[in-house]
Amino acid sequence: MPRDLTKASKFLSLVLRHRPVKIGLALDGQGWADIGELIDRARASGMELTRELIAEIVATSDKQRFAIDATEERIRANQGHSIAVDLKLEPRKPPAILFHGTAEKSLGAIQVEGLKRGRRQHVHLSPDEATAIKVGRRHGRPVVLRIAAARMADAGHAFFLSTNGVWLTDCVPSEFIAFPNEKA
């Protein structure tokens, strides 16, 4: 079997973050799926997965989107869900500034509405500009927004840190966003 890691990783993102029902997969309340069931259901839907391939994806993903539990029997996405899961993350005090990468074409709406979670459970924020640029590139010409995260937290907004270092929050009101050529 040719090992197309990208194709398999995108498949895992789809079924572990957005549409487990597509293959009849059951996730528990924290988003965990049984690896054996995942492999069986994936195969029945035409995607060949093995424990080794899944472990390689988890180990080599630069974004560390997935985690395998200590028993090595379950897998879940670290964040980015559009389905309801409770990742059991505790609120954390964020650094003073976090970053959000977006496309230049989205700036007008963000200036008016702030950052919204859309179909996902949270707004995703990066700890550094380089990561935010990579994220922004996926959507068009990248723009990096500086988020006054500590001020937001002081104003009562909760922040969570996912296993792979992505900061999560429910929304970012525009008054906490520094747009290009502004200071946060």
Summary of the structure (lengths in Angstrom):
residues: 184
radius of gyration: 17.6
end to end distance: 50.0
largest distance: 53.0
contacts: 558
relative contact order: 0.15
helix: 36%
strand: 21%
